[in-house]
Amino acid sequence: MIKAYGGDGTDKSTKRDDIAKAIRVAADRGADVINISSGYIEGEDDKGIEDALVYARSRGSIVVAATGNEGKTNMMMSYPARSSNVIGVGEHDTEGHPTSYTSGVGDERLDFTARVPDYLVIDEIGGGGNSFAAPVVAADAYLLKRAGDPSKYDINGDGKLSQEEVIMGLNDEAGKKFKNISSITYD
């Protein structure tokens, strides 16, 4: 685990450069999957973070990020989840529908939703939130990349699963679909 957060552990106390640096360090250390359970709604996409995401992909890392919990007031996905270099993840309810607070519903960059196990629910919004859903998909991506059948999804035949191939595999393995969003449930 690489800590990207500063002082008080909130998004506001963290500089975007710290996140970019953490992504690069994780990629340099050979991370198969990098999970980012935070993001920014306001402002422009960050060039330093985007460059780090491209770098991580070039090193073979899959990057998963939470889409944000502002769905009731702002449907825009948080960054870096809205980057094309990231697998964007929201949370779904017990029926497989995205929760009302999941940002990005209807945005094609929302790749997956996941249900957070009830025993992990610790907040007042009635779910684990998207920050808890992203690691569920990150774990599945890791398992698919490491323990799955690479010949099944290795389109380019290089013996490694790229981000696109992992997305294809996760879509194939996911149980339910809602408005073309694959839902992954972990119990």
Salt bridges, closest charged atoms under 4 A:
ASP28 OD1 - ARG59 NH1 3.76
ASP32 OD1 - LYS145 NZ 3.96
ASP32 OD2 - ARG146 NE 2.80
ASP45 OD1 - ARG82 NE 2.75
ASP51 OD2 - LYS47 NZ 3.01
GLU91 OE2 - ARG115 NH1 3.50
ASP93 OD1 - HIS97 ND1 3.90
ASP107 OD2 - ARG109 NH2 2.76
ASP118 OD1 - ARG115 NH2 3.10
GLU164 OE2 - ARG57 NH2 2.49
ASP172 OD2 - LYS152 NZ 3.68
GLU173 OE2 - LYS152 NZ 3.60
